[in-house]
């Protein structure tokens, strides 16, 4: 019944006239909405390989898995080497609360947290409320040489995630200035759910920075506010490397008329290790594979070359896509459009066009072919936080798919990000949307490609116009841009 409903939805779609063969787009959409191995691929990636932290053995195994999937589909594919400028892997985190009460809290270290000395640390806990300037002023010198406990409101949606990132960056700066040794962040998710994201300032972060289960942090907070004293004891062991090698998976269907012009669609293969990387971002990895598979099955010959990227090292700082732009810099003038799909499996409602009004107009035109599937909106604002980032810094036109929240926020980077949380029906519709837009761009008439790669000055103007510095600092990528290591020269 579901497939029949989708069939009738497709009958309402105004198929894009840019298709080289008028039937290509309609056939591609119908095939992707029909029975394909996308669900089986996702289950295998999540359940067999699990969390895929870049730098671990299982991550490399998942790279080989991705290569084999493209090969089986008959799509040309290669592994592309890149370097990770810094690597951090949590080996063990052991914690204890003592004093007015004694218990073992659930905690997880933020990525790039400073490790403890070999013997660990035992320091007092100081309640700093929400960690505002006023909160720090109230406790004064008590913060120095202590762990601060920071309160957080419940965060159950995507908007709350970015607010949490933003608040954490400001709190870390205040804590370091006040002389704190570490930060205990109250988890913003219920039921002792733990999650991980990057500590502010990335590899230069200087605090022992942990997320404590919400219920455990609330217990500590109540005791402290009732006049009790608490100590926090922790031993955090990590493996750190200044540089490490990894791989992207890059598959390709060669263009029939303008093969030197490139369209890229990509999703990141790596994930955090607490869950199994299902909504972030395994669902969109298998989307890339399924689109390539169906294009090959239908013998679709796009006018421009389409590349399908499974990026690696995204969670640590978009290292894989950064590595790609460095390796392919001589080709970037010919990269017409790059697309990142990385906000879970909620229904795609449209695309971020990242401060490129000339691209926004043509994207809206190309999207008309899938408006019947719900993709209608254009948000012409820049996104910092996924694999479009280095293409944006290089001046290449870039899109990011915009999704309905579904259950992405609650399970983001968390131990609960597992296969059963994915909206499988929406994932198939999303695949059809992404495929149709991709093929539309690949077959655009030359006169329709009105945008060019931006100059360094234009990229600077974009960053300034949209005040991106804070976001870039928050995600630990500002210094690379500021130093000239990242971005167009």
CORRA-V623398 format. One record per backbone hydrogen bond with DSSP energy under -0.5 kcal/mol. NH is the residue of the N-H (numbers start at 0). CO is the residue of the C=O. If there is no record, write none. Layout:
NH/CO
NH/CO
//
This chain:
4/0
5/1
6/2
7/3
8/4
9/5
10/6
11/7
11/8
12/9
13/367
14/12
18/15
21/19
23/20
24/20
25/21
26/22
27/23
28/24
29/25
30/26
31/27
32/28
33/29
35/33
38/35
40/36
41/37
42/38
43/39
44/40
45/41
46/42
47/42
47/43
48/43
48/44
49/44
50/274
55/52
59/55
60/56
61/57
62/58
63/59
64/60
65/61
66/62
67/63
68/64
69/65
70/66
71/67
72/68
73/70
74/69
75/251
77/249
79/247
80/78
81/245
83/243
84/82
86/240
88/238
90/88
90/236
91/236
93/234
95/232
96/102
97/230
99/97
99/228
102/96
104/102
106/104
107/210
109/208
110/196
112/109
113/206
115/235
119/116
120/233
122/231
124/229
125/146
127/125
127/148
130/127
135/131
136/132
137/133
138/134
139/135
141/138
142/139
143/140
144/178
145/142
146/123
147/181
148/125
149/147
149/183
150/128
150/148
154/187
160/156
161/157
162/158
163/159
164/160
165/161
166/162
167/163
168/164
169/165
170/166
171/167
172/168
173/169
174/170
175/171
176/172
177/173
178/174
178/175
179/174
180/145
181/145
182/207
183/147
184/182
184/209
185/149
185/183
186/211
192/189
195/412
198/110
200/472
201/198
203/200
204/201
207/180
208/206
209/182
209/207
210/107
211/184
211/209
212/105
213/188
216/212
217/213
218/214
219/215
220/216
221/217
222/218
223/219
224/220
225/221
226/223
227/222
230/97
231/122
232/95
232/230
233/120
234/93
236/91
236/234
237/235
238/88
239/237
240/86
243/83
245/81
247/79
248/309
249/77
249/247
250/248
250/307
251/75
252/305
253/251
255/301
256/302
257/302
260/257
261/333
262/304
263/336
264/306
265/338
266/308
268/310
269/310
270/51
275/416
277/416
281/276
282/277
283/280
284/280
285/281
286/282
287/283
288/284
289/285
290/286
291/287
292/288
293/289
294/290
295/291
296/292
297/293
298/295
299/294
301/299
303/441
304/257
304/260
305/252
306/262
306/304
307/250
308/264
308/306
309/248
310/266
310/308
316/312
316/313
317/313
318/312
319/311
321/317
322/318
323/319
324/320
325/321
326/322
327/323
328/325
330/327
331/327
331/328
333/330
334/331
335/261
335/333
336/261
337/396
338/263
339/398
340/265
341/339
343/278
348/401
349/401
350/376
351/399
352/378
353/378
353/380
358/355
359/355
360/356
361/357
362/358
363/359
364/360
365/361
366/362
367/363
367/364
368/365
369/366
370/367
372/369
373/370
374/369
375/348
375/373
376/348
378/350
379/377
380/378
384/382
388/385
391/387
392/388
393/389
394/391
395/390
398/337
399/351
400/339
401/349
403/346
407/404
409/155
410/406
411/407
411/408
413/410
414/193
416/413
417/415
420/417
421/418
423/421
426/422
427/423
428/424
429/425
430/426
431/427
432/428
433/429
434/430
435/431
436/432
437/433
438/434
439/435
440/436
441/437
442/438
443/440
447/444
448/444
448/445
449/447
453/394
458/454
459/455
460/456
461/457
462/458
463/459
464/460
465/461
466/463
467/462
471/467
472/468
473/469
474/470
475/472
476/471
477/471
480/476
481/477
482/478
483/480
484/479
485/479
487/392
//
